[in-house]
Each structure stands twice: as structure tokens, then as C-alpha cells.
Amino acid sequence: MRLFKTVAWLGGLLAFMLVAGCASSPHYLQTNPKVSGNLPQVGSGQHVTVTVVDGRESNVLGTRSGAAMANDTITVEAYDVIPKLQAQAEAALAQMGFSPTTEPAPNRPSMTLTLAQLSYDKADAEPVIDKTQLLARLRAEVANDNLVYTGTYTAKREQTTALSPNREANTEMVNDVLSRALARTFNDPQVGQLLVR
């Protein structure tokens, strides 16, 4: 009987350690943002130089626990997210009727899209309730004919769950805010109007 209790106790301790380990493990997310919806059809084949850059201070979005020095960090690496945002920016411009390129040229319209912020924060919540706040902020600088237009586009999401979100849930939420920020960028009428000027 004593052996059974010892084995049960050790099994419970091991299960607790596994759960604690999972709760404190870092998440490295693979993003997949998408521009969806009908974008304004304003171009007529004009070439536009488009560049996407990372303006964040860190690849770390935040921590799953909300503690500043915790090990349960959530990270989106620049080498993952920037090429994907670049591909989506090019796809959006093509959908709008432009011919996007990464090659600069004199007097060619250009657009520089900066990932200015991507953050993951814990909000105050009820006991046993987990509340997560995500924010994505893009900054676009459009230049054409000696004119420059700058716009900032923000998407936020607050998620309440009974348990701390797992890697798949966090990935879905990050993709959601990035996709909505992209949609707001390319639906800004000032962007298309200046590119066709």
C-alpha cells in the first residue's frame, strides 16, 4: 500500500512538473498574415517600389504570464515575419492594380512599410480567467512626385480564456492582428491616391 502511495505521489509530482514546465516554456511563433477583402482598384499597372522593414525594439512580444523577467516569452523573429509582410504588401498592391517591385528607381512611386509594434500583454482578469491583449502597429510612408504621406495603422485584440493560450492560439491571435493592420493600411484611400498621382 505504501509503495502504491509513493508511486502515485511521484506520478502526481511528475505531472505537475510537466505542466509547470509547459506553462513557463517560451513560444517562438511562425506567422502567416494575410491581406483579405476587396482592396480599392486604383492602379493601372504603375510600378511601385515596396519595402518592408522591422522597426520593433525587440523580437520578444511579451510573456505569457505577464511577468517582465519570466522565461515564458513569446517571440516573433524578424526573419520570419518581415518576408511574409513583404509578400503580402506586394500581393495587396498587385490586387490594387499596381506592379510591385523591390527595385528602386528614380521618380518611381514607393512605399515603405514598417512593423512598428507587435506586443503581447496580460490584462487584469478574474481568478482562473486569463485575459490577453495583442497589438500590431504598421507605419506606411508613401512617396510620389515629391509628395510624402505617412499613415499609422493599428489592430488590437483582447482574448479571455479559462487557460493560458497555447502556441497555436497565440499564433492565430498574432496572425489576426497583423492581417487586420495590413488590411487597414491598404484600404487607406490616401495610399492609393498618392501612388497613382
Secondary structure, DSSP 8 states (H G I E B T S, - for coil): -HHHHHHHHHHHHHHHHHHHHHHHS-EE--------S------SS-EEEEEEEE--S-SEEEESS--TT-S-EEE--HHHHHHHHHHHHHHHHHHTT-EEES---TT--EEEEEEEEEEEEE----TT-EEEEEEEEEEEEEEETTEEEEEEEEEEEEEEESS---HHHHHHHHHHHHHHHHHHHHT-HHHHHHHT-
